Amino acid sequence: MAAENDLGRDDIKKLVVRIALPSMLAQFVSVLYSIVDRMYIGNIPGSGDMALAGAGVCGPVVTMVGSVAFLVGIGGAPLMSMKMGQGDKKAAERILANCFLMLAVCSILMVACIYPIRIPMLRYFGASDITLPYANAYFTIYLTGTVFALMSTGMNQFIICQGFAKTGMYSVILGAVLNIILDPIFIFGLHMGVSGAAVATVISQMASCAFVLRTLFGKNMPVCITFGGYSWRLIRRVLTIGFTPFIIIAMDNVMIITMNAILQKYGGAERGDLLITCATIAQSFMLVVTMPLGGITSGTQAVLAYNFGAGKTDRVKSAQKYIFILAAAYTTLLFVLARTIGGLFVRLFTADPIVAAEALRAIRIFTLAIIPLAFQYEIVDGFTGLGQVQVALPLSFFRKGAYFVSLFLLPAMFGAEAAFYAEPVSDILGPIASVIVYLTSMKKVLAKAGAN
């Protein structure tokens, strides 16, 4: 099976585009998992708005569960690319074997730990007496498919990092299209409501998982899944590198959970659930921004890692330049769309004019400073792909810290709706810090090329 891309020899501009665009599209399509669920849930007759608020409470918790896939997948894939760049196939196979085992064990442990505490956890994260039944119904069913979610997302990184970006994209599209087809059948046709959305998601993830594992167990892949060679030292190395993307995703969802709780607190019984519904719609739009953006910057880590491992620093620098350009073009496009078609996006979720007006305002606030996010994502993901977690992690924490400080201060000073401004504040301060560190550190990092 010939690789779709030669990471070490293809023209770097064309290589970045060929890997970034399928990775971006794959993440864009994967957003449909959540957006389509929320769209159908929001249109359930009689209970749509409250069901949507329940899904909004449960959504970030679901994503936090899925973030373990990035802990292992993005932790192991750059290491594997570096070893392939060095021509060490045996080491690459050991990395893949260890990561497969880690995902299997993590899936079992997470379900065992989370299931008994799911109801108090959802209450703590912002579910009210009205929205808790919807959140619990969705989350309980979703947990049954945890192994499929983690395997499909985590192991897909090891398809992409071998140069098969299109194959990785197909696995995501398979699940998303199946989810779109099954959602109306289970939600409306079988009258299962929010539970039907969860069932459709689990079945879709099962299909994606089967595709990914069939590909990686196939003997035609340059590096396929094997058994044996397990090493605590290697596992620690994977977890060290993967901790940065994991904590970014986990903290992003802690931010959403915290916002829901603050909106409930400052909005009170009268406006709390309404504001959470609006925030859920705005956060759905932000997924359209951040997930494909992450597809561009994390999908191209394979290019950076492979050439870094091979000692080709000129190709690393050229790749980063084109990744910056693609990422900035994407965030600029989404900034414009937020201001031109945001109302159309909102109407996918609700027909209530009050909810729609509040949600549109929230989207415009959330997206005030998304253009600088292109630099934040590429710098953090770039350092992570080069194995420099000691640089990437503090940059991520700085942006999250700016968010949390704003999130707690602004509503206390100006009211519940001011919580929405925490996003643009962090989207300005985070990239400024990241650009400064990039300009002062990257030369030293590249001097180590070929040594890892």
N, C-alpha and C positions, 0 to 999 in steps of 0.2 A: 504494500500500500504506500504509494509515493506521497510524501508530505505535500500539502497544498502550498506551503511557503518554505523556502530555504532561509532560515533565520540568520545564517552567517554570511550569505553571499548575494541574496537578492537585492536589487536597488532599494535603498533604505526608505525613500519616500513612498514608493509603491508598496513596499512591505508593510509599513505602518498603516497605510490606508486599507490594504487587504485584510489586515488583522483587526484594526480598530472598528471598521464599519460593521462587519458581522458581529463583533462583540457588543457594539453599541446597539445594533438591531436586536440582538438576543436579549439584552437587558430591557430594551424598550418593550419588546413583546412580553417579557416576564412581568412587567408592570401591569399588564392586562389581567394577570392572576388576581391582583388586589382590586384594580379599578373596575373590572367587569363584575366581580363579586359585589362591590359596594354600589355600583350602578343599579344592578338588579335588586339588591337588598333595599336601596333607597326608594324603589318603586313598588315594594310590596304593598298591596291595598290595605289601608287602614292603620298600618304600623310601620311604614317605611322609614320615617324620620327617626323614630326611637330605635328601630332595628339598626339603622345606619350608625347612630351614636354608640350602640352596643358593639358593633363591628369596629368602630373607631377606637374604643377602649381596648379591644382584644387584638387589633391589628399590630401594634408595636410589640406586644408580647409574642405574637406569632413570629415576627421578624427577628426578635431576639433569639428565639429557639433556632431559627435558620442561620443566625450569624455564626454558629459553631461550624457550619460548612465552610465558611470563609477562613475561620481559624485554622482549619486543616488544609483546605484547598489552596488558598493563597499563601499559606505558610509553606506548603510543600512544593507547589508548582515552580516558583522561582529557583528553589534549590535544585529541582530536577532539570530545569533548563540550563543552569550553570554546569551541571555535571555532563549534560549532553554536549554543551559547548566545549567542554574539556575532553570529549570523546570517551567518557567513563560510563558505558551503558550499564554495567553491573551496579554501580552506585545509584544510578537513576532508577533501576528496578527496585532496589531496596527502599528507596524513598517512597515509591508508589505503593509497595506492599505495606509499609508501616502506616501510611496515610489511610489506606483502605481499612485496615484494622482499627485505627483510631476512630474513624467515622462510625463504624459498626458498634463499637463499644459506647461511644458518646450518645448514639441514638437511644440505646436501651437505658442508660443511666438517666438521661434527661426525662424520659417519660415516667420512669419510676419515681423521680424526685418531684416533678411538677404536678402530676395528676392529683395527689392527695391534697395539695394546697391551692388548687386552681381558683376556687371560689373566693377565699379571703384575698388572694393575690389580685384578682380582677376588681374586687371592691376597693382595695388599697390604691389601685391604679386609675380610679375615677368612675367605676360603674356605680350607678344609682340603683335604687330599688326597682325602678322602671326598666333600666337598660341591662341589668345583670342577667336576666333570663336569656336575652339574645346573645350577649357576650359568652355566657357559659355554654350555650348550645353549640355555637360555632367552635369555640376553643376546644371543647371536649372531643369533638369529632376530629378536629385537625390533629390533635396529639396522636391519634392512632396511626397517622401517616408520617410521623416524624422521621422514621428510617428512610422512607422514599424521598422526602424533602432534602434531607442532609446528603444522601448519596447522590442524587441527581445534580444538586448544585455544587457540592464539594468535589466530586470526581470529574465533573465536566471541566474543571480547571486543568486537569491533566491531559485532556484531549486538546484543549486550546494551546497549552504550552509546548506541545509537540509539533505545532504548525498547522493544526487542523481547525482553524477558526470557523469555517463554514459548517463542519460537522458538529462542533459545539453549539453553533447557532441552531441547527436543525433540532437538537435535543430540547432546546428551550421552546422553539416554535411548536413542536409536537404537543407539549404539555399545555401551552397557552391556547392553542386552537381547540384542543379537546375540552379545555375548561370553558371556553366561550360557548361551545356546542352543548355541553352538559348542564351549565348553569340554569337556563330557562326550563330545561326538562325537569330538573329536581326541584327548583324553587317554585315554579308555577304549575308545570304539568303534573307533578306528583304532590303538589301542595305541601312541600316540606319547609318552605320559608328559609330562614337563615341557616337551618341545619342542612338544607339541600345545597346551599352554596359551599359549605364545608365538605360535604360528600363529593361534590364535583371537583373540588380542589385536590382532595386526596387521590381520587382516581387519576387525575391528570398528572400528578406528581409520580404516581406509580408507573405510568407510561413513560415519562421522561427518564426515570430511574432505570427501567428495563433497557431503554435505548443506550444510555450511557454505559451501563455495565456490559452489555453485549459488545459494544465497541471496544472497551478497554480489556475485555477478556479475549477478544479476537487476536489471532496470531499475526494478523497483517499490520498491527500497530508497531511502530518502531520500539516502543516500550509498553508492554502490556502488564496487567496485574498478575503477580506471582505470589507465592506464600513462602514465608521464612525470611530470615535475615533481620528479625526484629531487634531493635536496639533502643534502650532508654535514652542514650545520648542523642541519637538521631531524632527521636520523638521530641526531646527537649528543644532541639534546634528548630524543628518545624514549628513548635508552639511559640518559640521566641519570635520568629519571623511573622507568623500568623497572628500574633497578639495585636499588632497594630491595626490591620483591617477588622479584626474581630471587635476590638474595643471601639473603633469608629462606629461600626454598625450597632453594637450594643448600646453605646452612649447616645447615638442618634435616636434610638427607640426609648431610652430612659428619658431623653429630652421630651419626646412626644408624650410619654406617660406622665411626666411631671407637669407638662402644660395642661393635659386633661384634668389633672388633680387641682391645679391652680385655677383653671377656668371654672371648675365646679365650686371651688371655695369662694372665689371673688364674685362669680356670677350668681351664686345662690340658687335656691330651688326654682326661682322664676326663669333665670337665663342660663344656668349652668349647662343643661343638656343641649339647649339651642347652640350655645357657643362651641360645645364639643362637636356637634354635628358640622358646624361651619369649619372648624379646625380640621376635621376629618377630610372634608372636601378639599381644603387648601393643601393638606398634607398629601393627598392623592395627586394633586398637580405637582407638588415638589418631588414626588417619586418619578414623575415623567422627566424632571430635570436631573435628579441625582443618580438614578439607576443607569440610564444610558451614558451619562457622564462618567460614572464609575466603570462602565463597560469599555469606554475608550481608554481610560488610564490604567485600569487593572488588566484588561485584555492584552495590552501591549507590553506588559511587564515581561512577557516571554522574550520579546525582542531585546529589551534592555539586559535581562539576566543572561541570556545566551551569549551575547556579544561581550558583556562584562566578564563572564567566565572565560571567554576566548581571548581576552585582553585587547579587544578591538574598541578602544575608547572613542575614536572618531565616529564610529557607527552609533555608539551610545549617545553621544552629544547630538548628532544629526537626528536620531530618532526622537529624542526629547523635544527638539525644536518643532518637528511636525506634529507631535502629540499635543503640544501647547496650542498650536494653531487650530487643530481640529476641535479641541476642547473649548477654546474660546469662541469659535464659530457656533458651536452647539448652544452654549449658554446665552450668547447674544440672541440667537433665534428664539429661544424659549422666553427670554425677557420680553421680546416683541410680542410673541403670541399671548403671553399673560395679559397684555394690555389691549389686545385686539379681539381675541376669541375666548377670553376667560369666561364671559357670560354663557357661551355655548357649552363650555366644559361643565359649568355649574349645573346647567339644566339637564345634564345626563343623570344627575343624582337626585334632584328634587324639583317639584313643580310649585312648591310653596314660595311665593314672592318674597316674603320676609327672610326666610332662610337663604334664598338665592342671592338677595342683595348683600346680606352679611357675609356670605361665603365668597362672593366676588371681591369684596373689600379685603377680606383676609388673604386671598390669593395675591392681590396686588401689593399688599404689605410684605408677605412672605418672600416675594420675588424681587424686591427692591434692589438687592445687591448680589444677584446670582451670577453676574458676569465674572467677578473676581474668583468665584468658586473654581473656575477652570484651572487657575494657577494653584489653588489649594490642593485640589485633587491630584493633579499631575505631580506636584512636588512630593506630597506625602506618599502616593503610590509608587512614584519613581524611586525614592529612597528605599521603600519597602522591597521593591523588585530587585534592588541591588544589595539587599541583605543588611541595610543600614537602619535597623529598627531603633537604635539609640538616637537617631536624628528624627525619624518619622514620628515616633510616639509622642515626644514632647510637643511637636507641632500640632498634632491632633488634639492633645489635651488642652493646649492653649485655646484653641477655637471653642472646644466644649465648655471650658471654664468661662469664657466670655459670654457664651449663651446662658449658662446657668445664673451667673451674676445678674444679667439683664432680665432673665425670666422671673427672678424673685423680687428684684427691685422695682421694675416698671409697673406691674399691676398694683403693688403696694402703694405706689405714688400716684398713679393715674387711672386705676381701675382695671377691670378684667381684660378688656379688649387690648390694652397696652401690651399684654403678653405676646401678641403677634409680632411686635417689633424686636423681640429677642433674636429672631432669625437674621434679619439684615444687619444687626449690630455685629453678630459673630461672623457673618459672611464678609465683613469689611476688615475687622481686626485680625482674623485668622490668616487670610491671604497675605496681608502686609507682613506679618511675622514670618510666614513661610518663604516669601520672596527674599527677605533679608538673609535668612539662614541658607537658602539655596545659593545665593551669590557669594556667600563667604565660605561655604563648605564643599561644594561639588568638586572643585579641582582636587581637593585632598582625597575625596572618595574615589575618583577615577584613577588616582595614582596607585590604588590597590588592585586595579583590574588584573584578572588572571590568577589572583592569589587565593581566592575562596574555593 
